[in-house]
Amino acid sequence: MVGEVAVQLVASLRSMMSVKDICKHFGIARSTYYRWKQASTDARSRQAIERRIGELCRANKFRYGYRKITALLLQEMCVNHKVVQRIMQKYGWQCRVKVKKRKRTGQPYAIAANLLNRDFEATAPLQKLVTDITYLPFGQKQLYLSSIQDLYNGEMIAYSIGDCQNTDFVLDTLAQLHHLPEGCTLHSDQGAVYTSYNYQQAVKAKGITMSMSRKGTPADNAPIESFHSVLKSETFYLTI
């Protein structure tokens, strides 16, 4: 406060005497005066920046975040985006655009270990099964294919076609499996339908051991991924 008053007094007396003499009369060092003056200039500069940020936020109805406000300010002055961010946080001038609500899918009931571990060789029928879902492009309409493959001979032992890939859809495919041997393993990806409670309970009821690919690793389920790719190439894409 003292520094601000001193700076104002020096400014009012500059026309009558030098800064050196004014400082001498007030009993302050000239370096102290210039330090106060610089601090006063910086304070006014910050106030001007804060005022302009507030104007821009209000003018744009608080639709913009600090990055966009910084971009607008840079058309008028040199300012760092971190300064803008701190000021907007200080006064609560945050972007008020409604955040998009994401559909809550809930946590998966159970994610199984990758027991198959890319060992796609089977020594007996129904020993190792793999399952997956793919889309089928029927013109403007899109259907889905859920299938189960036996790795012993590559045979598709169950499949369902539908227009909705929900849990009931894959349960219908699973229900087609009968008389499974002890130790049968069924491998899938970590899709929500496969990790759901209902599907896991149905798998358990059939005495099947579940195995799942690592997240984001389709090669862990390569045989059925390859089958679906070839199926669509030979039946759909050749006619497009």
Backbone as CSV, one residue per row, in Angstrom:
resi,resn,N_x,N_y,N_z,CA_x,CA_y,CA_z,C_x,C_y,C_z
1,MET,0.835,-1.207,0.000,0.000,0.000,0.000,0.866,1.252,0.000
2,VAL,1.937,1.267,0.857,2.849,2.410,0.928,3.519,2.627,-0.421
3,GLY,3.932,1.513,-1.040,4.581,1.614,-2.339,3.669,2.221,-3.385
4,GLU,2.400,1.840,-3.366,1.434,2.363,-4.348,1.249,3.869,-4.174
5,VAL,1.160,4.306,-2.915,0.998,5.740,-2.635,2.247,6.510,-3.090
6,ALA,3.419,5.955,-2.791,4.671,6.602,-3.177,4.769,6.745,-4.687
7,VAL,4.392,5.721,-5.405,4.438,5.750,-6.871,3.510,6.837,-7.407
8,GLN,2.310,6.959,-6.812,1.357,7.975,-7.251,1.863,9.394,-6.961
9,LEU,2.502,9.574,-5.771,3.042,10.888,-5.413,4.181,11.300,-6.340
10,VAL,5.061,10.368,-6.656,6.168,10.670,-7.570,5.628,11.058,-8.940
11,ALA,4.590,10.334,-9.387,4.001,10.641,-10.699,3.408,12.042,-10.718
12,SER,2.824,12.495,-9.577,2.204,13.828,-9.536,3.225,14.954,-9.397
13,LEU,4.426,14.629,-8.863,5.455,15.650,-8.636,6.547,15.662,-9.703
14,ARG,6.488,14.746,-10.645,7.547,14.626,-11.649,7.739,15.903,-12.458
15,SER,6.663,16.663,-12.628,6.772,17.895,-13.440,7.498,19.020,-12.703
16,MET,7.656,18.887,-11.376,8.276,19.947,-10.574,9.699,19.615,-10.130
17,MET,10.011,18.328,-9.985,11.365,17.955,-9.564,11.700,16.550,-10.057
18,SER,12.949,16.186,-9.961,13.409,14.892,-10.458,13.005,13.780,-9.493
19,VAL,13.044,12.581,-10.014,12.727,11.401,-9.194,13.710,11.297,-8.035
20,LYS,14.969,11.627,-8.308,16.012,11.540,-7.273,15.690,12.455,-6.098
21,ASP,15.299,13.716,-6.405,14.983,14.662,-5.342,13.718,14.266,-4.595
22,ILE,12.718,13.783,-5.321,11.465,13.367,-4.666,11.740,12.236,-3.686
23,CYS,12.529,11.244,-4.146,12.858,10.106,-3.285,13.643,10.568,-2.060
24,LYS,14.514,11.556,-2.256,15.314,12.093,-1.153,14.421,12.734,-0.107
25,HIS,13.422,13.511,-0.561,12.479,14.162,0.363,11.658,13.122,1.130
26,PHE,11.303,12.055,0.480,10.488,11.016,1.134,11.341,10.036,1.944
27,GLY,12.649,10.137,1.784,13.548,9.267,2.533,13.540,7.826,2.063
28,ILE,13.369,7.636,0.766,13.399,6.282,0.211,14.464,6.204,-0.880
29,ALA,15.032,5.039,-1.052,16.040,4.850,-2.098,15.364,4.823,-3.463
30,ARG,16.102,5.355,-4.458,15.542,5.372,-5.803,15.267,3.942,-6.302
31,SER,16.106,2.987,-5.933,15.903,1.589,-6.355,14.608,1.032,-5.767
32,THR,14.306,1.469,-4.534,13.057,1.022,-3.901,11.854,1.557,-4.659
33,TYR,11.948,2.852,-5.058,10.850,3.460,-5.823,10.611,2.694,-7.120
34,TYR,11.701,2.389,-7.848,11.546,1.692,-9.133,11.024,0.269,-8.946
35,ARG,11.373,-0.369,-7.829,10.834,-1.692,-7.543,9.334,-1.615,-7.289
36,TRP,8.932,-0.564,-6.512,7.493,-0.364,-6.267,6.758,-0.041,-7.563
37,LYS,7.397,0.733,-8.387,6.761,1.124,-9.658,6.547,-0.090,-10.562
38,GLN,7.562,-0.969,-10.625,7.453,-2.169,-11.445,6.361,-3.091,-10.920
39,ALA,6.310,-3.196,-9.564,5.281,-4.037,-8.956,3.891,-3.495,-9.251
40,SER,3.777,-2.150,-9.229,2.495,-1.509,-9.529,2.089,-1.746,-10.974
41,THR,3.085,-1.662,-11.875,2.825,-1.908,-13.299,2.387,-3.342,-13.528
42,ASP,3.079,-4.284,-12.852,2.724,-5.705,-12.991,1.315,-5.965,-12.474
43,ALA,0.974,-5.320,-11.350,-0.355,-5.512,-10.759,-1.435,-5.001,-11.700
44,ARG,-1.187,-3.821,-12.296,-2.165,-3.271,-13.237,-2.295,-4.153,-14.471
45,SER,-1.141,-4.724,-14.890,-1.167,-5.619,-16.043,-1.986,-6.863,-15.747
46,ARG,-1.797,-7.447,-14.549,-2.570,-8.629,-14.163,-4.052,-8.302,-14.070
47,GLN,-4.350,-7.137,-13.511,-5.750,-6.737,-13.396,-6.386,-6.574,-14.774
48,ALA,-5.596,-6.018,-15.708,-6.101,-5.831,-17.064,-6.362,-7.176,-17.739
49,ILE,-5.444,-8.132,-17.512,-5.605,-9.470,-18.087,-6.822,-10.161,-17.482
50,GLU,-6.959,-10.059,-16.148,-8.103,-10.676,-15.480,-9.409,-10.074,-15.975
51,ARG,-9.408,-8.738,-16.116,-10.614,-8.055,-16.581,-10.988,-8.502,-17.997
52,ARG,-9.962,-8.633,-18.861,-10.226,-9.016,-20.252,-10.677,-10.471,-20.342
53,ILE,-10.100,-11.337,-19.527,-10.530,-12.735,-19.513,-11.982,-12.838,-19.079
54,GLY,-12.333,-12.065,-18.060,-13.722,-12.053,-17.595,-14.666,-11.579,-18.680
55,GLU,-14.252,-10.560,-19.423,-15.080,-10.044,-20.513,-15.289,-11.088,-21.599
56,LEU,-14.210,-11.792,-21.949,-14.307,-12.815,-22.984,-15.166,-13.992,-22.537
57,CYS,-15.018,-14.389,-21.271,-15.826,-15.499,-20.751,-17.308,-15.153,-20.770
58,ARG,-17.623,-13.936,-20.322,-19.029,-13.514,-20.287,-19.584,-13.325,-21.692
59,ALA,-18.767,-12.761,-22.584,-19.222,-12.531,-23.957,-19.546,-13.841,-24.670
60,ASN,-18.813,-14.890,-24.308,-19.033,-16.195,-24.937,-19.860,-17.132,-24.060
61,LYS,-20.525,-16.540,-23.045,-21.449,-17.261,-22.182,-20.810,-18.494,-21.542
62,PHE,-19.523,-18.365,-21.210,-18.776,-19.412,-20.512,-18.786,-20.737,-21.261
63,ARG,-18.815,-20.662,-22.602,-18.784,-21.877,-23.417,-17.362,-22.387,-23.628
64,TYR,-16.371,-21.498,-23.450,-14.999,-21.856,-23.780,-14.159,-22.187,-22.551
65,GLY,-13.217,-23.107,-22.739,-12.239,-23.422,-21.719,-11.036,-22.499,-21.852
66,TYR,-10.029,-22.725,-21.012,-8.888,-21.804,-20.985,-8.084,-21.808,-22.283
67,ARG,-8.060,-22.919,-23.008,-7.295,-22.970,-24.255,-7.899,-22.033,-25.306
68,LYS,-9.225,-22.067,-25.432,-9.888,-21.209,-26.410,-9.791,-19.741,-25.991
69,ILE,-9.945,-19.453,-24.702,-9.816,-18.086,-24.212,-8.394,-17.568,-24.450
70,THR,-7.400,-18.428,-24.242,-6.010,-18.042,-24.506,-5.821,-17.684,-25.973
71,ALA,-6.410,-18.485,-26.851,-6.295,-18.225,-28.293,-6.889,-16.863,-28.653
72,LEU,-8.010,-16.516,-28.021,-8.630,-15.214,-28.275,-7.770,-14.085,-27.729
73,LEU,-7.192,-14.292,-26.555,-6.340,-13.263,-25.939,-5.079,-13.008,-26.744
74,LEU,-4.529,-14.051,-27.343,-3.286,-13.914,-28.109,-3.462,-13.031,-29.341
75,GLN,-4.692,-12.778,-29.720,-4.954,-11.848,-30.822,-4.770,-10.399,-30.365
76,GLU,-4.739,-10.193,-29.039,-4.636,-8.847,-28.486,-3.348,-8.616,-27.699
77,MET,-2.842,-9.655,-27.043,-1.684,-9.497,-26.157,-0.922,-10.799,-26.030
78,CYS,0.254,-10.737,-25.463,1.063,-11.928,-25.227,0.754,-12.445,-23.821
79,VAL,0.255,-13.660,-23.738,-0.121,-14.227,-22.447,0.074,-15.736,-22.479
80,ASN,0.487,-16.293,-21.347,0.719,-17.725,-21.252,-0.582,-18.446,-20.884
81,HIS,-0.800,-19.607,-21.487,-2.046,-20.338,-21.234,-2.189,-20.751,-19.771
82,LYS,-1.056,-20.955,-19.073,-1.122,-21.339,-17.662,-1.641,-20.188,-16.800
83,VAL,-1.280,-18.947,-17.198,-1.786,-17.761,-16.490,-3.296,-17.676,-16.658
84,VAL,-3.756,-17.899,-17.893,-5.195,-17.863,-18.175,-5.925,-18.939,-17.382
85,GLN,-5.346,-20.121,-17.338,-5.970,-21.229,-16.604,-6.097,-20.908,-15.114
86,ARG,-5.021,-20.331,-14.521,-5.061,-19.998,-13.091,-6.114,-18.938,-12.798
87,ILE,-6.200,-17.943,-13.658,-7.172,-16.863,-13.438,-8.594,-17.397,-13.559
88,MET,-8.850,-18.227,-14.554,-10.189,-18.776,-14.735,-10.570,-19.685,-13.566
89,GLN,-9.606,-20.424,-13.045,-9.870,-21.260,-11.871,-10.114,-20.403,-10.637
90,LYS,-9.361,-19.309,-10.520,-9.482,-18.403,-9.379,-10.891,-17.837,-9.259
91,TYR,-11.471,-17.433,-10.397,-12.792,-16.806,-10.373,-13.929,-17.771,-10.739
92,GLY,-13.597,-19.031,-10.969,-14.641,-20.001,-11.300,-15.231,-19.794,-12.673
93,TRP,-14.412,-19.296,-13.597,-14.886,-19.047,-14.968,-14.639,-20.274,-15.833
94,GLN,-15.081,-21.420,-15.379,-14.848,-22.648,-16.125,-15.899,-22.819,-17.208
95,CYS,-15.557,-23.647,-18.194,-16.474,-23.931,-19.285,-17.735,-24.576,-18.726
96,ARG,-18.894,-24.041,-19.088,-20.158,-24.545,-18.542,-20.959,-25.358,-19.548
97,VAL,-20.303,-25.738,-20.644,-20.980,-26.579,-21.615,-21.281,-27.917,-20.960
98,LYS,-22.479,-28.424,-21.151,-22.889,-29.665,-20.505,-22.027,-30.826,-20.961
99,VAL,-21.486,-31.565,-20.013,-20.653,-32.714,-20.321,-21.536,-33.849,-20.829
100,LYS,-21.102,-34.494,-21.909,-21.872,-35.597,-22.457,-21.910,-36.748,-21.461
101,LYS,-23.093,-37.270,-21.262,-23.224,-38.400,-20.356,-22.892,-39.689,-21.085
102,ARG,-22.053,-40.471,-20.482,-21.697,-41.754,-21.060,-22.582,-42.845,-20.466
103,LYS,-22.946,-43.755,-21.297,-23.794,-44.850,-20.848,-23.036,-45.692,-19.829
104,ARG,-23.644,-45.897,-18.702,-23.023,-46.698,-17.649,-23.269,-48.175,-17.936
105,THR,-22.206,-48.870,-18.246,-22.341,-50.289,-18.562,-22.067,-51.165,-17.347
106,GLY,-21.529,-50.553,-16.289,-21.236,-51.321,-15.088,-19.953,-52.113,-15.237
107,GLN,-19.510,-52.659,-14.154,-18.297,-53.456,-14.162,-18.600,-54.872,-14.645
108,PRO,-17.649,-55.495,-15.380,-17.865,-56.874,-15.819,-17.963,-57.799,-14.615
109,TYR,-18.799,-58.826,-14.747,-18.966,-59.771,-13.638,-17.689,-60.565,-13.414
110,ALA,-17.093,-61.060,-14.507,-15.880,-61.867,-14.349,-15.061,-61.834,-15.622
111,ILE,-13.758,-61.629,-15.479,-12.830,-61.689,-16.600,-11.910,-62.878,-16.352
112,ALA,-11.950,-63.820,-17.273,-11.169,-65.041,-17.106,-9.736,-64.854,-17.595
113,ALA,-8.858,-65.695,-17.108,-7.457,-65.663,-17.551,-7.355,-66.228,-18.973
114,ASN,-6.278,-65.896,-19.648,-6.054,-66.379,-21.006,-5.463,-67.788,-20.952
115,LEU,-6.305,-68.772,-20.660,-5.849,-70.154,-20.520,-5.419,-70.761,-21.852
116,LEU,-6.066,-70.331,-22.931,-5.728,-70.868,-24.252,-4.312,-70.456,-24.656
117,ASN,-3.976,-69.200,-24.361,-2.617,-68.677,-24.575,-2.091,-68.966,-25.990
118,ARG,-2.951,-68.801,-26.978,-2.631,-68.977,-28.403,-2.203,-70.411,-28.771
119,ASP,-2.555,-71.359,-27.932,-2.321,-72.767,-28.254,-3.585,-73.288,-28.928
120,PHE,-3.614,-73.196,-30.254,-4.822,-73.499,-31.011,-4.897,-74.957,-31.489
121,GLU,-4.034,-75.793,-30.983,-4.052,-77.208,-31.359,-4.879,-78.001,-30.334
122,ALA,-5.811,-78.801,-30.821,-6.628,-79.648,-29.947,-6.444,-81.105,-30.361
123,THR,-6.423,-82.000,-29.392,-6.207,-83.422,-29.671,-7.492,-84.234,-29.678
124,ALA,-8.620,-83.596,-29.381,-9.903,-84.300,-29.351,-11.029,-83.306,-29.634
125,PRO,-12.164,-83.781,-30.161,-13.302,-82.896,-30.412,-13.808,-82.262,-29.119
126,LEU,-14.288,-81.040,-29.220,-14.892,-80.292,-28.113,-13.943,-80.082,-26.932
127,GLN,-12.683,-80.166,-27.192,-11.683,-79.934,-26.155,-11.403,-78.451,-25.990
128,LYS,-11.238,-77.764,-27.136,-10.974,-76.326,-27.144,-11.926,-75.650,-28.131
129,LEU,-12.750,-74.756,-27.600,-13.714,-74.023,-28.421,-13.379,-72.530,-28.373
130,VAL,-13.658,-71.833,-29.462,-13.476,-70.376,-29.496,-14.772,-69.743,-29.996
131,THR,-15.070,-68.555,-29.500,-16.311,-67.874,-29.887,-16.069,-66.389,-30.081
132,ASP,-16.901,-65.795,-30.933,-16.769,-64.361,-31.209,-18.029,-63.881,-31.913
133,ILE,-18.142,-62.546,-32.033,-19.254,-61.916,-32.749,-18.675,-61.061,-33.863
134,THR,-19.313,-61.075,-35.020,-18.925,-60.185,-36.111,-20.187,-59.615,-36.736
135,TYR,-20.031,-58.495,-37.464,-21.205,-57.895,-38.107,-21.330,-58.413,-39.535
136,LEU,-22.551,-58.436,-40.039,-22.829,-58.866,-41.405,-23.502,-57.716,-42.149
137,PRO,-22.872,-57.177,-43.178,-23.426,-56.008,-43.885,-24.494,-56.370,-44.917
138,PHE,-25.750,-56.398,-44.492,-26.857,-56.667,-45.400,-27.410,-55.347,-45.935
139,GLY,-26.752,-54.775,-46.920,-27.196,-53.504,-47.491,-27.208,-52.411,-46.446
140,GLN,-28.375,-51.775,-46.281,-28.518,-50.711,-45.300,-28.710,-51.256,-43.888
141,LYS,-28.969,-52.546,-43.783,-29.204,-53.152,-42.473,-27.971,-53.920,-42.025
142,GLN,-27.672,-53.853,-40.754,-26.524,-54.571,-40.208,-26.989,-55.637,-39.227
143,LEU,-26.612,-56.876,-39.494,-26.922,-57.974,-38.591,-25.630,-58.452,-37.937
144,TYR,-25.772,-59.336,-36.964,-24.604,-59.836,-36.242,-24.603,-61.362,-36.252
145,LEU,-23.398,-61.909,-36.312,-23.211,-63.351,-36.289,-22.416,-63.726,-35.054
146,SER,-22.992,-64.593,-34.235,-22.297,-65.150,-33.073,-22.026,-66.612,-33.389
147,SER,-20.782,-67.024,-33.300,-20.464,-68.407,-33.651,-19.471,-69.022,-32.682
148,ILE,-19.485,-70.346,-32.625,-18.550,-71.110,-31.792,-17.846,-72.120,-32.688
149,GLN,-16.538,-72.125,-32.616,-15.720,-72.992,-33.469,-14.959,-74.022,-32.631
150,ASP,-14.912,-75.249,-33.137,-14.139,-76.304,-32.488,-12.735,-76.301,-33.101
151,LEU,-11.726,-76.076,-32.291,-10.359,-76.009,-32.806,-9.813,-77.375,-33.234
152,TYR,-10.507,-78.431,-32.890,-10.037,-79.776,-33.279,-10.017,-79.920,-34.801
153,ASN,-11.097,-79.459,-35.467,-11.150,-79.580,-36.928,-11.624,-78.299,-37.619
154,GLY,-11.777,-77.200,-36.840,-12.193,-75.935,-37.434,-13.683,-75.843,-37.714
155,GLU,-14.464,-76.828,-37.275,-15.903,-76.851,-37.558,-16.646,-75.812,-36.715
156,MET,-17.648,-75.170,-37.349,-18.538,-74.267,-36.628,-19.650,-75.115,-36.024
157,ILE,-19.647,-75.271,-34.725,-20.591,-76.193,-34.079,-21.834,-75.482,-33.540
158,ALA,-21.832,-74.141,-33.574,-23.012,-73.381,-33.132,-22.924,-71.975,-33.692
159,TYR,-24.086,-71.422,-34.043,-24.091,-70.022,-34.497,-25.484,-69.429,-34.355
160,SER,-25.534,-68.115,-34.240,-26.797,-67.376,-34.185,-26.637,-66.111,-35.010
161,ILE,-27.715,-65.680,-35.651,-27.734,-64.420,-36.402,-28.845,-63.557,-35.838
162,GLY,-28.542,-62.316,-35.524,-29.542,-61.409,-34.957,-29.213,-59.963,-35.248
163,ASP,-30.129,-59.081,-34.864,-29.914,-57.659,-35.126,-29.487,-56.900,-33.865
164,CYS,-29.210,-57.627,-32.793,-28.786,-56.986,-31.539,-27.775,-57.893,-30.840
165,GLN,-26.587,-57.363,-30.572,-25.558,-58.197,-29.947,-25.586,-58.038,-28.416
166,ASN,-26.638,-58.560,-27.819,-26.754,-58.508,-26.368,-26.468,-59.882,-25.756
167,THR,-26.635,-59.994,-24.451,-26.310,-61.250,-23.773,-27.204,-62.393,-24.228
168,ASP,-28.485,-62.123,-24.444,-29.392,-63.168,-24.909,-28.942,-63.740,-26.243
169,PHE,-28.353,-62.889,-27.057,-27.876,-63.303,-28.375,-26.794,-64.380,-28.250
170,VAL,-25.799,-64.136,-27.396,-24.712,-65.122,-27.252,-25.163,-66.319,-26.418
171,LEU,-26.137,-66.125,-25.539,-26.672,-67.255,-24.779,-27.378,-68.248,-25.694
172,ASP,-28.009,-67.732,-26.730,-28.676,-68.598,-27.707,-27.654,-69.491,-28.418
173,THR,-26.501,-68.908,-28.731,-25.431,-69.689,-29.372,-24.889,-70.737,-28.411
174,LEU,-24.661,-70.316,-27.166,-24.125,-71.242,-26.152,-25.077,-72.403,-25.893
175,ALA,-26.379,-72.130,-25.941,-27.385,-73.160,-25.649,-27.370,-74.283,-26.680
176,GLN,-26.751,-74.055,-27.814,-26.691,-75.078,-28.867,-25.640,-76.154,-28.582
177,LEU,-24.826,-75.939,-27.565,-23.793,-76.916,-27.204,-24.388,-77.981,-26.283
178,HIS,-24.218,-79.242,-26.667,-24.751,-80.356,-25.863,-23.671,-81.424,-25.655
179,HIS,-23.773,-82.140,-24.556,-22.913,-83.300,-24.291,-21.437,-82.951,-24.421
180,LEU,-21.024,-81.996,-23.653,-19.629,-81.564,-23.685,-18.775,-82.444,-22.778
181,PRO,-17.546,-82.741,-23.205,-16.667,-83.570,-22.368,-16.114,-82.775,-21.192
182,GLU,-15.657,-83.466,-20.199,-15.053,-82.810,-19.052,-13.757,-82.111,-19.493
183,GLY,-13.550,-80.912,-18.984,-12.335,-80.167,-19.338,-12.472,-79.312,-20.578
184,CYS,-13.685,-79.181,-21.102,-13.910,-78.341,-22.287,-13.606,-76.882,-21.951
185,THR,-12.841,-76.228,-22.816,-12.486,-74.823,-22.623,-13.113,-73.983,-23.729
186,LEU,-13.747,-72.877,-23.350,-14.342,-71.947,-24.311,-13.614,-70.613,-24.204
187,HIS,-13.051,-70.156,-25.314,-12.263,-68.928,-25.318,-13.011,-67.821,-26.060
188,SER,-12.973,-66.599,-25.493,-13.612,-65.432,-26.123,-12.769,-64.198,-25.836
189,ASP,-13.227,-63.049,-26.360,-12.586,-61.793,-25.968,-13.239,-61.306,-24.667
190,GLN,-12.918,-60.090,-24.256,-13.463,-59.552,-23.009,-14.699,-58.679,-23.248
191,GLY,-15.450,-58.989,-24.285,-16.666,-58.239,-24.569,-17.650,-58.291,-23.413
192,ALA,-18.487,-57.259,-23.290,-19.427,-57.160,-22.171,-20.381,-58.349,-22.105
193,VAL,-20.745,-58.885,-23.270,-21.678,-60.023,-23.265,-21.033,-61.270,-22.676
194,TYR,-19.735,-61.424,-22.879,-19.031,-62.610,-22.372,-18.649,-62.491,-20.895
195,THR,-18.461,-61.260,-20.431,-18.109,-61.066,-19.019,-19.341,-60.851,-18.143
196,SER,-20.519,-60.872,-18.739,-21.748,-60.635,-17.979,-22.051,-61.790,-17.020
197,TYR,-22.817,-61.490,-16.005,-23.183,-62.488,-14.992,-23.952,-63.650,-15.611
198,ASN,-24.964,-63.335,-16.441,-25.804,-64.390,-17.015,-25.005,-65.345,-17.894
199,TYR,-24.101,-64.792,-18.669,-23.310,-65.653,-19.563,-22.355,-66.523,-18.750
200,GLN,-21.715,-65.921,-17.762,-20.768,-66.675,-16.939,-21.467,-67.814,-16.192
201,GLN,-22.672,-67.559,-15.715,-23.420,-68.597,-15.012,-23.819,-69.725,-15.955
202,ALA,-24.177,-69.366,-17.199,-24.563,-70.383,-18.182,-23.363,-71.248,-18.567
203,VAL,-22.201,-70.610,-18.691,-20.971,-71.349,-19.006,-20.643,-72.316,-17.874
204,LYS,-20.756,-71.829,-16.651,-20.460,-72.655,-15.470,-21.418,-73.840,-15.381
205,ALA,-22.689,-73.583,-15.691,-23.702,-74.642,-15.609,-23.421,-75.773,-16.589
206,LYS,-22.762,-75.469,-17.691,-22.432,-76.482,-18.689,-21.098,-77.166,-18.388
207,GLY,-20.457,-76.769,-17.291,-19.196,-77.384,-16.918,-18.031,-76.947,-17.788
208,ILE,-18.166,-75.802,-18.424,-17.134,-75.287,-19.323,-16.151,-74.416,-18.540
209,THR,-14.886,-74.503,-18.878,-13.865,-73.615,-18.315,-13.686,-72.434,-19.268
210,MET,-13.844,-71.234,-18.746,-13.784,-70.030,-19.584,-12.348,-69.530,-19.708
211,SER,-12.014,-69.074,-20.902,-10.721,-68.449,-21.179,-10.988,-67.181,-21.973
212,MET,-10.181,-66.130,-21.735,-10.410,-64.866,-22.444,-9.114,-64.261,-22.961
213,SER,-9.233,-63.603,-24.110,-8.101,-62.902,-24.693,-7.688,-61.737,-23.809
214,ARG,-6.453,-61.332,-23.935,-6.031,-60.114,-23.266,-6.714,-58.930,-23.924
215,LYS,-6.906,-57.876,-23.198,-7.627,-56.705,-23.699,-6.910,-56.116,-24.919
216,GLY,-7.665,-55.870,-25.988,-7.094,-55.257,-27.185,-6.120,-56.148,-27.922
217,THR,-6.287,-57.488,-27.813,-5.362,-58.415,-28.475,-6.158,-59.451,-29.270
218,PRO,-6.686,-59.093,-30.448,-7.496,-60.028,-31.239,-6.726,-61.267,-31.679
219,ALA,-5.388,-61.188,-31.739,-4.599,-62.352,-32.146,-4.744,-63.500,-31.160
220,ASP,-5.158,-63.203,-29.939,-5.381,-64.261,-28.943,-6.564,-65.144,-29.317
221,ASN,-7.388,-64.657,-30.259,-8.551,-65.428,-30.703,-8.510,-65.554,-32.228
222,ALA,-7.308,-65.743,-32.751,-7.046,-65.683,-34.195,-7.879,-66.638,-35.055
223,PRO,-8.101,-67.904,-34.664,-8.820,-68.820,-35.563,-10.215,-68.338,-35.958
224,ILE,-11.004,-67.902,-34.979,-12.361,-67.485,-35.320,-12.375,-66.086,-35.929
225,GLU,-11.417,-65.249,-35.556,-11.277,-63.947,-36.205,-10.996,-64.158,-37.689
226,SER,-10.117,-65.108,-37.989,-9.773,-65.418,-39.373,-10.975,-65.984,-40.129
227,PHE,-11.723,-66.874,-39.471,-12.905,-67.453,-40.113,-13.918,-66.376,-40.491
228,HIS,-14.201,-65.478,-39.559,-15.169,-64.413,-39.833,-14.695,-63.515,-40.971
229,SER,-13.402,-63.245,-41.007,-12.853,-62.406,-42.069,-13.009,-63.067,-43.438
230,VAL,-12.672,-64.349,-43.521,-12.794,-65.079,-44.785,-14.261,-65.207,-45.191
231,LEU,-15.123,-65.486,-44.216,-16.552,-65.612,-44.490,-17.099,-64.364,-45.165
232,LYS,-16.787,-63.211,-44.621,-17.312,-61.959,-45.183,-16.663,-61.628,-46.521
233,SER,-15.395,-61.966,-46.664,-14.704,-61.704,-47.936,-15.313,-62.517,-49.063
234,GLU,-15.680,-63.767,-48.770,-16.167,-64.656,-49.823,-17.673,-64.553,-50.076
235,THR,-18.410,-64.010,-49.110,-19.883,-63.988,-49.284,-20.466,-62.588,-49.440
236,PHE,-19.765,-61.564,-48.909,-20.324,-60.211,-48.962,-19.498,-59.262,-49.814
237,TYR,-18.217,-59.175,-49.511,-17.399,-58.141,-50.135,-17.175,-58.359,-51.630
238,LEU,-17.271,-59.607,-52.116,-17.077,-59.864,-53.534,-18.215,-59.290,-54.366
239,THR,-19.370,-59.055,-53.733,-20.538,-58.537,-54.464,-20.708,-57.031,-54.317
240,ILE,-19.839,-56.379,-53.513,-19.962,-54.928,-53.308,-19.423,-54.199,-54.518
